[in-house]
């Protein structure tokens, strides 16, 4: 298994799930996506835009270089989109995809497959200009050094996170790096200017691997109604809701998350559960 974190987090966010899955016999790997955690934080002007295509290629490269066998991809939020992208880019490397949940504005408002060249040019200039003007170098320290960070995290959970110092430290660590602002700027531009083929709807049309959506029923960031919309549009995709749970079911409700995940894997991969614990991070 390869677990992928969500926006602003790192592989540390799988602190509950990864050990529990390893105890059930799975070999579990965690990866910090580029721009997050301990990975590089590139800025604008890089050869490749910082978007889910890059994270998908990073995931595929990690599987090829480190895991070296077909892998179950499990991602929280942005990590779910990266997992889906990797499964489409290199399907032979992926056994199944689990997204908990799957966010993408294109699922709400579809992006046109082709925009006129003049419109694309002006959109690019406008987004680049706005992001260069936005004072992220001032905003990020303000967020990370005040109660704003805790308030933002609390919105992702239904339980209180006020005393969860480990969670707060893991999120704050990457955001306080001197390269965090430039990386966030690059990410905003990259995601805003993705081609149609990199959006979740286009990727779901090309997906050839089993996929499960696990959704917190009380998710304030990506409402459960979006998961229901995905399931209606792509009926082959399984959807499971976890009650009394927010945007991070793998961390907030890890026992319920695993209780739903393992039977689905057993049914869809058609094999026995692995024997013997082995966890690698």
Number of C-alpha atoms within 10 A of each C-alpha: 23 23 25 30 28 24 14 17 25 24 22 19 22 21 15 15 21 26 18 18 19 19 16 15 15 21 21 23 22 21 21 22 28 19 27 25 25 15 13 14 22 21 18 19 8 9 6 11 20 25 23 26 23 18 23 23 18 18 28 24 16 15 22 15 10 10 17 11 13 16 23 21 27 28 25 30 24 25 32 26 32 31 32 30 28 28 31 21 18 17 18 13 22 25 20 23 25 27 25 29 32 26 22 17 13 15 17 12 8 14 17 11 9 10 12 8 9 9 10 13 11 11 14 15 11 12 16 19 12 12 16 15 9 11 12 17 15 10 11 18 17 13 17 19 12 10 11 12 16 20 13 11 17 15 16 21 23 17 13 11 18 13 9 10 9 13 18 17 12 17 22 21 17 21 23 15 15 12 16 24 23 18 22 24 22 25 22 17 22 22 17 15 17 16 16 17 16 18 21 23 20 18 19 19 11 15 17 15 17 19 23 24 23 24 32 29 20 19 23 15 14 21 17 23 12 17 26 18 13 22 16 12 12 13 11 12 18 17 21 18 21 18 14 15 23 28 27 26 28 28 20 22 20 18 15 15 22 16 10 16 18 13 11 16 21 12 10 14 13 9 9 9 14 12 10 11 15 16 17 13 13
